[in-house]
Amino acid sequence: MKRNRLLLLSLFASMMLTPAHAQQRQRYEYERNLPVYADSLISDLSYPLAWQNSGMTRFDDWRQKGRQKVFDCMLMPPPPPARGFEPKVLFEERRDGYTARKLELRLSRYYAVTAYVLIPDGKGPFPAVNVLHDHGAHLFIGKEKVVRPLSCEDSTVVQDAEQWVSGYGGQFFGDYLARHGFVVFAADAPMWGERGQKEGPRRDRYDMIAGNMMMYGIDLSAWMTYDDLAGTEFLAQMAEVDPQRIGCTGWSMGAYRAWMLAALSDRIKAASAICWMVTTDEQMSFKYSRTENGGFANCLPGLRRWMDYPHIASLACPKAMLFINGRQDKLFPVAGVEKAFAIMHQTWQSQHADDRLETELWDMPHSCPVAAQERTLKFFQKHL
């Protein structure tokens, strides 16, 4: 009996010391981040609500139906605040050619968020841009990725932002636009910056919290978009802003947020998306060494049964839209980017507006260089 107990303890100890990744079964159903039957799932996606597949003849009717399907898949929206945004100025400082403010805004009955607003010198109203920050698996900062932190911020926040801005060619995107006459709005997405976890930012906790939010009937990615819609509405109400000249832009997840916002908001007149566009058949397959790991950050339940990414972005037609992707971008296979661009061009062409859709593939990795920011500025100067 004693010998058997020692054998069991020895076996248990060896199991505890065996790394989880070394424990493999001969039969399995998932490989890397995908089910082994991913190709079958992809082949069954028919996208019946894409403009090209819908059989509808009136584009406005299709847009209305398409938007409603997107909102249906976004599940429960945040309840609106009872008394509006109730903005509070927390801090203000002068910068070269503009004023920077840190605000607190109530975007929902459940929560208030902090945001940066940059207001150019001179007499308004000005055109405005909602500048949407990236993901980067880096959650400690959000709005500070695209606007230089105000001097009221902790030194760790300032230092982190100064390091992160290297992905933007060393230039804060929002400040660059403000120096050229645009009101800029930037807020933290849920789980980033001052909307993060008390215990500190951890990428693996994002998926766990997003799963828990679904237990409440809430999709965390959808609430990011709902907050972007609300932030844009706040912009439109600012005395310094011309509500007929509002755009949005972003890199990576910020680009996803930009074309989603343009697709769903009539407030947005023009949008620039840098390094986020692809088709599902290329993104979610085993064709490439890297498979999708964005997870809940761009997941709307069930929507892929109806429309693919470029079909959703096409809800923005006939607005002015700029898409820039990189040929060296390992996150978005070029084949999928080119397919998506072609689908969107078909849509804009059908509405005799193809001159308002600009799609470009640059010889660059997943980044937002100064040249892309300059290209975006010229685009906004033309269309806003």
Disulfide bonds with the S-S distance in Angstrom:
none
